[in-house]
Structure formats: C-alpha cells, structure tokens
Amino acid sequence: MEENRLKVFDHIVKMGKEGQKALNDYWLEFSIYTSFEYWFMVMLFIVPLLVLFFKIDKRKLFFIGFYGYSIHMLFGYIDLYNKNSGLLNYPFPMIPMIPGISLDSSFVPVTFMLVYQWTLNHKKNYYVYTVLTSAVLAFVFKPLLIGLGLFKLYGGTNYFFLFACYLIVIILAKVITDVFLWTERKFSKADHSH
C-alpha cells in the first residue's frame, strides 16, 4: 500500500516536471522573449516598480512595503493555485517557471500599495477604494489582457471569479497588516512602560 502510494506520488511529480519542460520548450520554440507581448509583460513588471520607487511615502516605507509584500504573497498563492488547477494562465510568461510574475510581483501589489497609501494619506475608506480597484482589475484590466492575448481563462472561470480572488487578497492583506501593526503598538507600549 505504502509503496503504491509513493509510486503514484512519484508519477505526479514526473508529470509536473514534464509539464514545466513543455512550457520551457514552448517559450523557446516560439521565441516568446522576442515578441511584443513578452516585452509588454516585462514593462508591466519594471514600470510599476519604478513608479513605486518615486511615489511611495518614505515615512511609511516598511508599513506600506509589508502590506505590498502581503498582497504579493497572497496573490501569488492564489494565482499558483488557479494556474495549477487549469483555471487560468499567461501565454507570454516573462519567466516560464513563474508565469504570472509580472502581475503577481509588481503590477498588482504596487497598484494596491499606492491605493492603500492614498487612502491613508487622505483618510479614505480602505475597503471602498480597494474594492473599486479590484473591480477595475477584474472587469477592465483582465479583459484587456485577454484581448491582447496576454492572459487566458479556462473552463468556467469568469471575471466574477477573478474579482472574488482580488477581494480575498485585499481583505487578508489588510487583516495581516493590521495584526502586525496592533502587535507592534502593543509591544512598543509595553517597552515604554518599563
């Protein structure tokens, strides 16, 4: 029984390896790195990071950076799950081993970081503006990417599903950030009372 289970697991690992090799071969065979679409994805990675460098509130650098990292990690996990489940994927990956890196690591986190920073600096409701941002990303930006051939949905996956994924990420990232901020305040007060 145990040996059979391990054989099945080894076969699954081998299929995953073969799938990754097929993606790498596709990337090379079709010279993805020479296409306009590829360089557009590269720009979606580089430009937001440059904008962030100049626009981030340096007084809140670690706080906003932590929030952005939370968005990056959560969105990366959800995207990975969705890709592995065959719900969506990126035909022009910047790096074939990490198909959604342009959006997961730069464009989406930076977008939400700047929105969050704006809500803090202008005393606006975080949830109202991040939900609006999520709607624009799910119902305008993603259809645009699909129209350009940069993003694909499979099976019954739709824009409402993508919107729900964004909502999960913005709620969890805010909760995680708030828990860390609360903990920091609690223990910094305890340090000052001694």
Residue pairs with C-beta under 8 A, 6 or more apart in sequence:
20 96
20 97
23 93
23 96
23 97
23 99
24 96
24 97
26 32
26 96
27 33
27 93
27 96
32 38
32 92
32 93
32 96
35 92
37 91
37 92
37 148
37 149
37 150
38 92
38 94
40 92
40 148
40 150
41 90
41 92
41 93
41 94
41 102
41 150
42 94
42 102
44 102
44 103
44 106
44 107
45 94
45 101
45 102
45 105
45 106
45 107
46 106
48 106
48 107
48 110
48 111
49 106
49 110
51 110
51 114
52 68
52 110
52 113
52 114
55 114
55 117
56 64
56 65
56 113
56 114
56 117
57 64
57 117
57 121
60 117
60 120
63 177
63 181
64 113
64 116
64 117
65 113
66 177
66 180
67 112
67 113
67 116
67 173
67 174
67 177
68 109
68 110
68 112
68 113
69 109
70 172
70 173
70 176
70 177
71 108
71 109
71 112
71 113
71 169
71 170
71 173
72 104
72 105
72 108
72 109
74 168
74 169
74 172
74 173
75 103
75 104
75 108
75 109
75 165
75 169
76 100
76 104
76 105
78 165
78 168
78 169
79 88
79 100
79 103
79 104
80 100
82 88
82 157
82 165
83 89
83 99
83 100
86 154
86 155
87 153
87 154
87 155
87 157
87 161
88 151
88 152
88 153
88 154
88 157
88 162
89 99
89 151
89 152
89 154
90 99
90 100
90 102
90 103
90 150
90 151
90 152
91 149
91 150
91 151
91 152
92 149
92 150
93 99
93 100
93 101
94 101
94 102
95 101
98 104
108 137
111 133
111 137
112 130
112 133
112 170
112 173
115 129
115 130
115 133
116 126
116 130
118 124
118 129
119 125
119 126
119 129
119 130
126 174
127 170
127 174
130 170
130 174
131 167
131 170
133 170
134 163
134 166
134 167
134 170
135 163
137 162
137 166
138 159
138 160
138 162
138 163
138 165
138 166
139 159
139 163
142 151
142 159
142 162
143 159
145 151
146 152
146 153
153 162
